[in-house]
Amino acid sequence: MFGATATQVGRSQNEDAFLIGRGVPLFAALCDGAGNSERAAKRVLALFEKLIKEAKPEEIETPEVWSRWLRVLDSSLLGGPQSTFLAVATVENRVIGTCAGDSRAYIIDSNGEVHILTEGADKRR
């Protein structure tokens, strides 16, 4: 897993934050914000890291657990600037995760082919 972030063109601050956990489970998470959201993004990522590290392996495989985590993480963004959240973890040879907003996750297979794991939100709604 790897991640990269950069200051948006025309902006002076980077409002994104990401986290990669290289232990077991292997996981990555991203908060991509609008406004002055870097602080909120880092707070959400710290909370996610605590949740995933305290989870039992069988919980990490459960979509309902990820849904519950997403509600908790989304609540911690309330009152702050707009932000999106995306996280994935590997469980054996599978990838499981959650996404709220228009950030994207991709997987590159052993042949070098790129596959999108998430689709962006429909901004017309």
The 8 nearest C-alpha neighbors of each residue, nearest first, counted from 0:
[[1, 27, 2, 19, 26, 25, 21, 20],
 [0, 2, 3, 19, 27, 18, 17, 26],
 [3, 1, 4, 0, 17, 19, 18, 27],
 [4, 2, 5, 1, 17, 16, 15, 29],
 [3, 5, 15, 2, 6, 16, 13, 17],
 [6, 4, 7, 13, 3, 15, 14, 8],
 [5, 7, 13, 12, 8, 10, 11, 4],
 [6, 8, 10, 9, 5, 13, 12, 11],
 [9, 7, 10, 6, 11, 5, 12, 13],
 [8, 10, 7, 11, 6, 12, 13, 5],
 [11, 9, 7, 8, 12, 6, 13, 14],
 [10, 12, 9, 6, 13, 7, 8, 14],
 [13, 11, 10, 6, 14, 7, 35, 37],
 [12, 14, 6, 15, 5, 7, 11, 37],
 [13, 15, 37, 32, 36, 12, 35, 31],
 [16, 14, 31, 13, 30, 37, 32, 4],
 [15, 17, 30, 29, 40, 41, 37, 31],
 [18, 16, 29, 28, 30, 15, 19, 2],
 [17, 19, 28, 27, 29, 20, 44, 16],
 [18, 20, 27, 26, 21, 28, 17, 1],
 [21, 19, 26, 25, 22, 27, 18, 24],
 [20, 22, 25, 19, 26, 23, 24, 0],
 [23, 21, 25, 24, 20, 26, 19, 52],
 [24, 22, 25, 21, 20, 26, 52, 89],
 [23, 25, 22, 26, 89, 88, 90, 21],
 [24, 26, 21, 23, 22, 20, 89, 88],
 [27, 25, 88, 20, 87, 19, 24, 89],
 [26, 28, 19, 87, 18, 86, 20, 88],
 [27, 29, 86, 18, 85, 17, 87, 19],
 [30, 28, 17, 85, 84, 16, 86, 31],
 [31, 29, 84, 40, 83, 16, 15, 17],
 [32, 30, 15, 83, 82, 29, 14, 16],
 [31, 33, 82, 36, 14, 81, 15, 83],
 [32, 34, 81, 82, 36, 80, 35, 14],
 [33, 35, 36, 80, 32, 81, 14, 37],
 [36, 34, 37, 14, 33, 80, 38, 32],
 [35, 37, 39, 32, 80, 38, 14, 34],
 [36, 38, 14, 40, 39, 15, 35, 41],
 [37, 39, 41, 40, 36, 42, 35, 14],
 [40, 38, 42, 36, 41, 37, 43, 76],
 [41, 39, 37, 43, 30, 38, 42, 16],
 [40, 42, 44, 38, 43, 39, 16, 45],
 [43, 41, 39, 45, 40, 44, 38, 46],
 [44, 42, 46, 40, 45, 41, 72, 47],
 [45, 43, 47, 41, 46, 42, 48, 40],
 [44, 46, 48, 42, 43, 47, 41, 49],
 [45, 47, 43, 49, 44, 48, 50, 42],
 [48, 46, 44, 50, 49, 45, 51, 43],
 [47, 49, 45, 51, 46, 50, 52, 44],
 [48, 50, 46, 52, 47, 51, 53, 45],
 [51, 49, 47, 53, 48, 52, 54, 46],
 [50, 52, 54, 48, 53, 49, 47, 59],
 [51, 53, 49, 54, 50, 48, 24, 55],
 [52, 54, 50, 51, 49, 55, 48, 56],
 [55, 53, 51, 52, 58, 50, 56, 59],
 [54, 56, 58, 57, 53, 59, 52, 51],
 [57, 55, 59, 58, 54, 60, 24, 90],
 [56, 58, 60, 59, 55, 61, 54, 90],
 [59, 57, 61, 55, 60, 56, 54, 64],
 [58, 60, 56, 57, 61, 54, 55, 64],
 [59, 61, 58, 57, 62, 90, 56, 95],
 [60, 62, 58, 63, 64, 59, 65, 57],
 [63, 61, 65, 64, 66, 60, 95, 96],
 [64, 62, 66, 65, 61, 67, 68, 58],
 [65, 63, 67, 66, 62, 61, 68, 58],
 [64, 66, 68, 62, 67, 63, 69, 97],
 [67, 65, 63, 69, 64, 68, 62, 70],
 [66, 68, 64, 70, 69, 65, 63, 71],
 [69, 67, 65, 71, 66, 70, 72, 64],
 [68, 70, 72, 66, 67, 71, 73, 65],
 [69, 71, 73, 67, 68, 72, 74, 66],
 [72, 70, 68, 74, 69, 73, 67, 75],
 [71, 73, 69, 75, 74, 70, 43, 68],
 [72, 74, 70, 76, 75, 71, 69, 77],
 [75, 73, 71, 77, 76, 72, 70, 69],
 [74, 76, 72, 73, 77, 71, 43, 39],
 [75, 77, 73, 74, 79, 78, 39, 72],
 [78, 76, 74, 79, 75, 73, 80, 81],
 [77, 79, 76, 80, 75, 74, 81, 39],
 [80, 78, 77, 76, 81, 39, 36, 82],
 [79, 81, 36, 34, 33, 82, 35, 78],
 [80, 82, 33, 32, 79, 34, 83, 36],
 [83, 81, 32, 31, 33, 80, 30, 84],
 [82, 84, 100, 31, 30, 99, 32, 102],
 [85, 83, 30, 99, 29, 98, 100, 31],
 [84, 86, 98, 29, 28, 97, 99, 30],
 [87, 85, 28, 96, 97, 27, 29, 98],
 [88, 86, 96, 95, 27, 26, 28, 94],
 [89, 87, 26, 95, 25, 94, 96, 24],
 [90, 88, 94, 25, 93, 91, 24, 26],
 [89, 91, 93, 92, 94, 88, 24, 60],
 [90, 92, 93, 89, 94, 24, 88, 25],
 [93, 91, 90, 89, 94, 95, 88, 25],
 [94, 92, 90, 89, 91, 95, 88, 60],
 [93, 95, 89, 88, 90, 87, 96, 92],
 [96, 94, 87, 88, 89, 93, 60, 97],
 [97, 95, 87, 86, 88, 65, 94, 98],
 [96, 98, 86, 85, 65, 87, 99, 69],
 [97, 99, 85, 84, 100, 86, 96, 117],
 [100, 98, 84, 83, 85, 101, 97, 69],
 [101, 99, 83, 120, 102, 98, 84, 119],
 [100, 102, 119, 120, 103, 83, 99, 118],
 [103, 101, 100, 119, 85, 83, 104, 31],
 [104, 102, 117, 118, 101, 119, 105, 116],
 [103, 105, 116, 117, 115, 106, 102, 85],
 [106, 104, 115, 116, 114, 113, 107, 103],
 [107, 105, 114, 113, 108, 115, 116, 104],
 [106, 108, 113, 112, 111, 114, 105, 109],
 [109, 107, 111, 110, 112, 106, 113, 114],
 [108, 110, 111, 107, 112, 113, 106, 114],
 [111, 109, 108, 112, 107, 113, 106, 114],
 [110, 112, 108, 109, 107, 113, 106, 114],
 [113, 111, 107, 108, 110, 114, 109, 106],
 [112, 114, 107, 106, 111, 105, 108, 115],
 [115, 113, 106, 105, 107, 116, 112, 108],
 [114, 116, 105, 117, 104, 106, 113, 118],
 [115, 117, 105, 104, 114, 106, 118, 103],
 [118, 116, 103, 104, 115, 119, 98, 105],
 [117, 119, 103, 120, 116, 101, 115, 102],
 [120, 118, 101, 102, 103, 121, 117, 100],
 [121, 119, 101, 100, 122, 118, 99, 102],
 [120, 122, 123, 124, 119, 101, 118, 100],
 [123, 121, 124, 120, 119, 101, 100, 118],
 [122, 124, 121, 120, 119, 101, 100, 118],
 [123, 122, 121, 120, 100, 119, 101, 99]]
